[in-house]
Amino acid sequence: MPTIIALFVGLGVSLALGLWTAWLAVRSPSPIDAITFGAWQAWPNAGTDVADPYSRARLARSGEIPLGSGEGLALLAQTDDAGAPLTARCDYRIAGQTPPARLWTLTLEDAAGRVLSEGDEVAAIGGDVILRGPDGSFEIVLSRTPKPGNWISPDAAERFRIIIRLYDTTARGATGVSTLTMPRIVRERCA
């Protein structure tokens, strides 16, 4: 009788441990095939038939629809370049250039992936309306207080993340992803 009890306890612990690790694997924001560029992460295989099974399970759980391989590439930043989490208590400067794309958008989302908005305004900016320097570079300030130039307010959430979506880009190709140059995310001051 003690052997049967030990067997059921062992099976119960094994089942609980297996379910817990599976839950951790599919709730992770970083699939196995993530590629990192400083603070930015990309998933070039998301939405393709070669995506790993954990990424597919995560997408099925979240309901997220990734850009297809012919549509573009999404990049996510949850920290600044120093590795500190992005918080609305601080001001940030996103500076540099994006990889070549017909169109790109930069959107702020809360930690759960919902787009930040204040009233009718969405916390986003597109590459077609952004102010640029003579060399094509840009600066976007993320701050609760209005700033001149390209400015977005992350006021609606304490913690947020930045998504850049590159549409109709060559960056998703086999050699393009490994050579991406992404803008820097620099924390300036905190309240």
Buried (B, 14 or more C-beta within 10 A) or exposed (E): EEEEEEEEEEEEEEEEEEEEEEEEBBEEEEBBBBBEBBBBBBBBBBBBEEBBEBBBBBBEEEEEEBBEBEBBBBBBBBBBBEEEEBBBEBBBBBBBBBBEBEEBBBBBBBBEEEEBEEEEEBBBBEBEEBEEEEEEEBBBBBBBEEBEEBBBBBBBBEBBBBBBBBBEBEBBEEEBBEEBEBBBBBBEEEE
